Amino acid sequence: MKRTPIALLALALAAPAAAQAFCGFFVSGADADLYNDASQVVLMRKGNRTVMSMSNTYKGPTKDFAMVVPVPTVLQKEDVKTLPADVFDHIDQLSAPRLVEYWEKDPCWREPKRRMRKMAGALPRPSSAPPRTERDAELGVTVEAQFTAGEYQIVILSATQANGLDTWLRENKYVIPEGASKALAPYIADGMKFFVAKVDITKVKRDAEGTVVLSPLRFSFESDTLRLPVRLGLLNAKGQQDLLVYVLHPEKRFEVANYPNVFIPSNVEVLDKVRHSFGAFYVSLFDRTLAKAGGRAVVTEYAWQTSSCDPCPVPPLQPADLMTLGGDLLGVGPPGAIRTKKRRRPSGPFFGPASSWVLTRLHTRYSADTLDEDLVFREAKPITGGRASGYGRSVEEAGEVRDAPSNNFQGRYIIRHYWKGKVACENPIYDRWGGPPSGSAGGGTSAATGLATAPRGKVKLNDVVRSKLPALDVPGKPTPKR
């Protein structure tokens, strides 16, 4: 079957064990280590049209370097854009595992009766390819197009032989990983093209630590299959790599078709001390979940409509965010209506309405021993889990996932402060939860981001999890007596 991936997995030269993979691999103009350690890939799909956005950080020599990414079609200048970085921060925070905190209400408190009043009616392409040189023809390489986007000098290549592409890159002064020819051969055999984005280091921005911050890249193309070529990401990987994929679709959530799918246990009650090490707690839970699935699974961490969230660590995706990620090409809003600079967003427990797509967040951690073929994605039925009802009671049991008419699944972890005061009534009512008592600090929703670099092995689940999780061999702890 012809491979037609819509997203690409990054391979970094000398990539560290904690690095997240991105799509393709880095090549440098110097014989030096360079690597990517915080990548995100967003796939926005409607029909056979896909818009892929990827954001990468870079660590390495301050010289020009490039990213090499296989793509299914020849991209032209109008297919490629650079984006504001904060849209990736937003989608990560929105879908990340979240920690919530509740205080139990006085069991003798009774809600006052309210008078109901009647409410009023509800508010409603020409080719840009340069001439082919004799040497290119000899190597079986064709430069299909070349153009500039932001700090990137982009060349689209096709190749008929892996050794020829390897040689072309080396003759153009790039140091590429050993074994690249073998890894690229299947994609050349399938007729894939290669997106080479050379970075002009003099034009990039740097953060406070001096790390190069690359402008996110977005490109679009047609493909009949959602496939992620993760094998490229193993070419020079050292140890395990984290992979996060966000899929946006008008109606469906997504899962993988060729590996086991598991759900992260949600509605899990934890002890108060988790607030100080939420990231370390979560990666312990994630690693245990993956290990119980044999280490070869893909974990669903989030599947929710983009027009709402509950609880919300940040506001849901706005129409402008959706357009930035590809909606201007897929019918979310008027063409070209994408954000060009960071803006402030409102805050609060619920936000909307907005164009309602489904956001799926998939997460795996892999090595050459656990992942031996590309990821293939398929549509999946809607699910629900990790929700709370009135008074902060959990709708589903810890770890429970249900079929549902629409998607409302999230990784939600709960700190509960049980009532410790006097009980001065005949019929106390327990298990009613709310915000902190008047004059007390606390509350709100925290998101676990930066999971690829969270410290592993620092938190023992049996010591901090109050809920029983038999599938993970977590016995739980009794609730305090009231």
C-alpha positions, 0 to 999 in steps of 0.5 A: 500500500502506498504510504501517504503520511500527513505528518512527519516525525523529527529525528535530531542529530545527537538527540538527548534521551528526554527529547521530543521527536519532530518530523524529519531530521536536522542537518547541519553545516558543521560537524557538531551536535545539534538537537531538538528538545521540545517539538509539537505537531498539530494535524488539522484534517478535513476530508483528504486535506491536511494542514500540518503545523510544527514547532521546534526548539533548537540547540546546537552551533550558531551556524546555518542548519536545516530540517529535512522532512518527507512530504507526500506532494510538491509544496509551493510557496503559497502552501507554507507559512510561519506562525506565532509560537503562542498558538502551540503553547495554547493547544498544549496547555488546553489539552494537558493533564490538569490538577484541580483542588476542592474543599468539602463544604460544611456537611450541615450547610443547606443551599438557600432556596431561590426564587425562579423568574421567567427568562427572556428569549435566549440570545442567539499554483505555478511551479517555482522549480529552478533549472536542474543541474547535471550533477542533480540529474546524476544523483537522481535529485530534482529541485522541485521548488525553492522559496523563502518563508521567514527565517527559512530558505526552503527547497523541495526535493524529489529523489529516485535513489536514497544514496543520491539524496544522501550525497546531494545533502553532503555535497551541499555542505550538510552533515547528516546522520549515519544510516540516513540513506537506509532510513530514507529509502522506503519514502523515496520508493513511495515517491515522497518529496523532501521539504528542506528548510534551511535556517538563516541563524542571523534571522532567528530569535532567542529566549532568555537562556540563549536557545534558538526559538524557531518560527513554527512552520505550517504547510498543507497538502492532500493525502488519503491516509493519516500516517506519521513516519516515526521510524525516521525519528529513531535514526540518531535517537539516544534512548527513549523519545516522547511524541505528542500529536494533536489532531483537529477534525470537524467531527471525529476523535482519532486513535492509532490503527496499528498499535494498541490504544489505551486511555490515561487513567482520569478522575484520580484523587491524589494527596496534597503534596502532588501540587509541588510535583505534578509533572513528576507525578504525571509522568510516573502515571503515564509510564506505568500506563504504557508499561502495563500495555506492553510499552508499544501503546499510544495513550489518549490524554484528551478528546474534547470539543474545541468550543469548551472545556471544564475545567479550563487551565486556559480558554478553549481554542478561539476561531482565530486559533483554528484559522491559524492552524489551518482553518483558513484553508479548511473553511473555519473562517475567511481565507488569510484570517490567521493571527500574526502576533500574541494577544491576551485571552479572557479567563474564567471557568468556561469559554465559548462559543467558537467553531467546534472541532474535536481536539485529540491529544495522543502521547507515546514514549518509544525507542527502536525496541518498542516502535518498529513501524510508522503510526497510522491514524484512524477515526474513532467513536466519541468517549467521555471521562474525567468529568465532574458534576455539581459540587465537584463530584466525579461523574466517572469512577477513577480510570473509567472511560465511557462511550458517549454522543460527543467527546468529553475526555480529559486527564483530571487529577484531584486534591480534596480537602476533607471537612475537619470542622464540627458537625452540629446537625442530625443529617450531615451531607458529605461529598459536596465540594467547592472552592477554598473557604473565605480568606483562604488561598488555593484553588484553580486549575494547573496544567502539566506541560513540558512533560518530556523533561519532567523528572522521572522516577521521583514520585511513587504512585502508591505513596500519593494516589488515594484512588484505587487503580487495579489495572495499574496495581495501585491499591489506593488509600482510605479517605479520612474519617469525618 
